[in-house]
């Protein structure tokens, strides 16, 4: 129940405060969202498999976002930011779809 309350408070705060992302962080936001979704679906899959650990989830969530952001930053410094961003999205996208497939198999027994 506490996570749902936190989610509702976060959504309401977002609508009321209307935060803006600084221009220098805007290229990293989509990558951070995809990395966070990867950790979220991985956590849901682990929960359904009965092996969920909150510490593992937190470390996975934070490390996914940081590593993905670092890869994009490194790509920007090397002048190939869009190519590395695409690579990160493809890899994390494959992981997301793999986790969603496992979740679907678990829920529908198919």
C-alpha positions, 0 to 999 in steps of 0.5 A: 500500500505504501508504494501506491501512496508514494506513486499517487503523491509523486504523480500529484506533485508532478502535475502541481509543480510541473518540473522541467528537465534542464537542457543538458540532461534532456538527451539522457532522460529517455535512456534513463526511462528505458533503463528504469523500465527494464529494472521494473519489468525485471523486478516484476518477473522476479516477483512472479518467479518468487525470487524478488529481493528488494535490495537486488531490485534497488541496485539493479534499478540504480545501476541500470540508469547510471550505466545507461546514462554513462554510456550515452554520456561517453557517446556524446563525448566521442561524438557518437551519442545517437549511435550509442543511445540507439544501442542502449535502447535496443539492448534494454528493449530486448531485455524488456520484451524478454521479461514481458514474455516471461511475465505473460507466460507466468500469468497465462500459463502459456 
